[in-house]
Amino acid sequence: QVHVVESGGGLVQAGGSLRLSCAASGSTSSLRTIGWYRQAPGKQRDLVAVIYNDGTSTYAESVKGRFTISRDNAKNTVYLQMNSLKPDDTAVYYCNAVYQYWASRAQTWGQGTQVTVSS
């Protein structure tokens, strides 16, 4: 199985930057994708960015050009660099890992980290 832990959230002014980290542990060789999702109060949890095993990535339209997802395979860690932050980016950010588990896929979520952007 795989476990993930997020870190790096906090309070920042609009226009500022933050970097989130997602550290994976356990059967990391079975990882397929790691993604970042966010959930604002009263809203659904939405995909922000995801990075695949081949190194390619996908972003939500709302963060393209501002956020960058990357990974350090040696540390089993995925980062989300967030620049030009806006108040609308305020949410709890969750790391999600999809991994191979026997003959099927499984996923796990982190506990979330709060990002608050003040205007």
Secondary structure as UniProt FT lines:
FT   STRAND          2..7
FT   STRAND          10..13
FT   TURN            14..15
FT   STRAND          18..26
FT   HELIX           28..30
FT   STRAND          31..39
FT   TURN            41..42
FT   STRAND          46..52
FT   TURN            53..54
FT   STRAND          57..59
FT   HELIX           61..63
FT   TURN            64..66
FT   STRAND          67..72
FT   HELIX           73..75
FT   STRAND          77..82
FT   HELIX           87..89
FT   STRAND          91..101
FT   TURN            102..103
FT   STRAND          104..109
FT   STRAND          113..118
//
